[in-house]
Amino acid sequence: MKILILSTKHTGMGHTSIANSIISECNDRNIETKVVDMLELAAKFVFNQASAYGAMVEHNPKRYERLYHFAEYHHELQGWFFTWGLIKKFRKILDEYQPDIVVSVHPNYVYNIMRIKKRYKYNFKFVVVIADPVTPNSCFVHPEADLNIIPTQDAIDFLSQEIKVDLSTYKMAVNILPVRREIVEASKHITLQDIENYQISDPFKVVIISGGDGASNYDDLINDLSTIPHIHITAVCGKNKENKEKLTLKYQDQGNVEILGFVEDMQKLISTQDMGILRASPNTILEFISFAVPVILIGTILGQERGNITFVEKNKIGFYCQDSQEVCQKLKEILSEPLKIKELKRNELNLRQLNAASTLVDKIVSVVKDEQK
């Protein structure tokens, strides 16, 4: 069996994380996989526009929100744009690799890949994997896909009730929230007894993360947090080298502040923290859940990630704060109620899915195996 995975590393790291979880599990089963970075196949204009994703969501979030909602009702046009210039190259890959299953872990390609399959009469099975746990766009799923893998029942309810997508004919699997193999292996030893024995560390360790592309608006947050006694702050700037240099220079003499760039060993960093302060990225939230480290959400990509705040609050694994002052107030409350942290950690332990990658691959390969029966 051959599985072709469609992803890109140029619009955040969540898609790459899901792709890696699939690859690791397939390797264990001796299933052949190949990953295609679809954005690198596209026309240069498309690549440049899409690669500006990180800057757009930070500096022009309203524009991103408008584009996101545009895709909600113009699937074909959205799909046409992102496959502009790549069809010939992509068809060559299909013809040479001859996959049994094509898996899209990136929503920008769902509608046009299905169009290519039908137009050129390819016989591969097509599976869509969604990362956003609560508020996916309607272009993330397809009625003719052999399987749409949707992370939560909340996401199904959102699509059917709020976006008014008639899912009655869609082939779906639900409640699958995978994370990378490295995260699972590093966190699987954590037990309920560890949580019951947990003691707030001194200093209280807090990490600030804003996705793989980083963010440039950490200053106020770090300044306000550093006024809290007995706290250590680690700020992860990701690929934002300019911000890392600026913050490193500013805080080089402040012993309770550490500035990092892009972190390769994220599992080691998360495992040593008491609290994560995050943008509402689903992938990052799930990684903190794996380690039972509670989260405070401080930002969200308009449109796409708004439901992740609901996900965190509904499952009682953290909080949402609108600004740095509210973050500081919430942290002070938490530090004065040690039992509250244990409650958050218990909820995370109940929510995590250490076997999600295995379940995910079971569902993917089922589209071929079921046909063979």
N, C-alpha and C positions, 0 to 999 in steps of 0.2 A: 504494500500500500504506500502511495506517495501523497503527501499533504503539502500544498503550496499555501503559505501564509502571507497575506497582504497587510503591510504595516508601513510606518514611517517613524523615524526618530526625530523629525524636524518640527513636530507639533506637540511637544510634551512627551513625557517618558511613560505614561500609562499604557499606551499601545504596545510599546516595546516590552514592558513588564509582562503583559498578558501573553504576547508572542513567546517570550522566554519560558513562561510557565508551561505552555503547550509543548515547546521543543524539548524541555527537560523530561517531561512525562513520556513523550513519544520515543525519546532515546532509550528510556527504560524498557520500552516494548518493542524495540527494533523496528520502529516505524520511521520511514524516511521522511524528512521535512526539508523544505527550502523556504527561506524568507525573501520576499521582494520588497524593497523600499519603493513604494509606488510613486512617491513624490519625486524621487530622483529619476524616474522614467519620464516625467511630464515635461512639458515645454518650460523653458527657462523663466518665462513670465509667470507661469503658475507656481513654479518652485519658489521664486522670489517673494511672491505674494503670500503663499502659505507659510514660508519660513519666517515671516514677520509676525507669526501668531503670538509669540511671547510678548513682543513689544506692543502689539495691538491690544491684548487683553489687559495690559498694565496701563498704557498711556491713552488708549482710545476705546475703553470698554463699551461705550454706547454703540460705536460702529460695529464692534464684534457682535453685540446683541442683535443689532438689526440684520446682520448677515446670517446669524444663527436662525432667527425667525423666518427670514426669507427662504432658507432651505427647508423649513417646515412644510411649505406649500408649493415649492418648485423643485421637486426631487430631480427631475430629468435635467433641468438647467444646472443645478448644483453639481450633479454627476458629470455632465458634459464638461464643465469648467475644469474639474480636477482630473479628468482623463484626457484633457487637451494635449495632444502631441505624444501620447504614450501608447495608443492602441496597437500600432504596428510592432513596437518593441515588446509590449505585453503579450501579443499573440505569438511572437517568436519564442518567448519563454514558455508559453503554454504548449506550443508544438514540440519544443525540444524536451521539456520536462515530463509532459504527459501525466499531470496529476490526477489522482482519483478523486481528491477533494480539494476545493479551494476554500480557504477560511479567511474572511476579512475581519480583522480586529480593529479596523479603522473605518468609521462611518462614511467618509467622503467617497468611497468607491462602490458602495453597495449597489446603487441603481444602475450604474453604467457597466459594472461587471456582469450583472444579470442580463443587460442588453447585449453585451458582447457574446455571452454564452448562447443566447437565443439566435442572434443574427448570424453567427458563424457556426452554429450547430455543434457546439462542444458538448460532450457528455459527462463532464465532471460534475460532482455534487457540490453545491454551494452552501456554506454555513456562515452565518453572521454571529459575531460575538460582541456584545455590548458591554462597555465598561461603566457607564453612568448608572448608579444604583437606583435613582428615583425619577429623574426628569430627562429621559432620552428624547432626542428629536425623532419625529416620525420617519425621517429619511434613514434612520439607523436600522430599520427593519424592512423586510421585503415580503410581500405575500406569496411570491413564488420561490423563495429560498427553500432549500431542503430542510433547513433548521435555523431558527432564530433563537440564540441563547441569551436570555434576558436575566439580569442578576437578581432581581427581587420581584415579589408580587406587587410592591408599591410601584415599580416601573410599569408593569402591565396595567395597573389601575390608572396610572397617569396617562398612558397612551390611549386607553379606551375611553376614559371618563372625561379627561380634560382636553386632549387633542382630538378626540372623537375618531380614533382609528378603529375600524371594524376588524378585530383580530380573530374573528370566528373561523376564518379559513387559513390562518397562519399556523405553520408548524413551529411549536415553541418548546423550549426547556427553560425552567425557571429556578431561581434560588441557587445560583452558582457565582461565587465571589472569589476568583483565584488570585493568588499572589505568587511572586517569584519563588523558585525552589530555595534560593539562598535564605529568604525570609522564613520559609517554613522550617528548614533545617535548624536555623538559629533560634527559633522560638518554640518549637514543639515540646521542649522539656518543661515549659512553664505550667504549673499546676495550680489548683485552687489553694493548696496549702501554702504555696509561695506567696499568694496574694494575702492570705490570712496573716502570714508572718511579715508582710511588708511594713517597713518603717520609713517615714519621710526622711530623706537624706539631708545632711547638712554639709555643704550648701544644697539647696533644692535646685535640681538640674532641669533647665528648660531649654528646648531647642526650637528655633524659628526656621521654618521651611516654607518656601513658596514655589515648589515645583522645580524641575530640572533647569529651567531657564532663569531661575532666580528672580529677584525683585530689587528695586532701587529705593523702596520707601521704608527701610528698616529704622532709620534714624530716631524718629519719635518713639517708636516702640522700645528700642534698646535703651534709650535715655530714661524712659519712664520705668522700665523694668529694673534697671540698675539701682533705683532708689529703694527697692524692696530689700530689707536685710536678709542675709544668709541665702542669697540666690546666685546661681552661676548660669550665664546665658551663652548659648552657642548659636550663632547665626550662620545659616548655610546659604551662600550666595549663588550656588549652582554655576551655570556657565556665564554669569554676569561678572566678568573679570573687572570691569571698571568699578562696580560697586564693592567688590571684595577689596580692591586696592584702597578705595576711599575709606571704608570702614576699618580696615586694618591699621591705616595711618591714624585714624581718629582714636581708636581704642587700644593702641599698642601698649599704653602704660596702665591700663585698667585690668587688674588681675582677674576680675570676675566676668570678663567678656572675651569670648573666643570667636574669631571670624574664619570661616572655612569657605573654600570654593566648591567645585563639583566633587561630591563624595561618592567614591566607588563602593566603599564598604558601609552602606547605609544601615545594614542590620546591626553592625557593631555599635554605631552611633545611637540608634533608637533604643537598643537594649540597655544603655547606661543612663537613660533620661527618666525623670519623674513626670514630665508633662511635655506635650508637643503643641506648639502654636503654629497653625498651618493655614494656608489657603485651602479652600474646600475641594481639593483634588481627590477624587475617589480612590485612586491608587495609593496615595500617601496615607489617607485615612485607614485603608485596609491594612497597610503595613504596621501602623501603630496599634490597630486592633490585635494583630497577630502577637505582639509583645505585651498586650494588656497595658499599654501606656495611654492614659486619657489625653484628650485633645481639646484645645480651644481654637475655634475657627475664627479667622479675622478678615477673610476676604473670599470672594467667589467670582468666578467668571459669569457675567450676567447672562441669563438664559440657561446656559449649559449646566452650571453647577448649583443652581439655586436650591434644588431638592436635596443636596447633600447636607445642608444645614438641618433640614427636617429629619434626615436619616440619623444624624448624630444625636439630635435632641430626643427623637422618638425612642431610640434604643438606649438612651441615658448613658452615653459613653463620653460625653463632653458637653461643651457649651459654644454658643456663638456670641462674639463681642463685636461691636461696631467700630471701636477705636481703641487706641493704646491705653487710655485712662480706664476704660471699662475692663480691658484685659487685666490691668494691675489690680483693680478692685476685686475681680473674680479670683485672681490668684491669692490675694490676701484672705478671702473667704475660705478658699480651699485649704490654705495652710493652717487656718484656725479650726478646721474640721477634718482631722486625719481620717476619720471613718468614712468621710465622703469619697476620698480617693479610692479606698478599698471597694466601695460600692460600684464606682465607675469601672474599676478593674474587673470585678466579677462579671459585670454586664458584657465587657469586651470578651472575656473568656468564653462566655456562653454564645457569643455572636460569631466568633472566628470559625473558619472552615479550613482546617489543615489538609483535608483531602479534596479540596475544591478542584485542583488541577487534574487529579485523577478522574473525578466526575466529569469535568469538562471534556477531557479527551475521550472518555467513554461515550459521551453524547455525540461528539464529532464523528468518531468512527462508526457509530451506529447507523449513520445515513447510508453507508455502504453495506454494512453487515445485514441490516434489516431487509435490504433489497435482495440479498443473496439467499435469504431463507426461503 
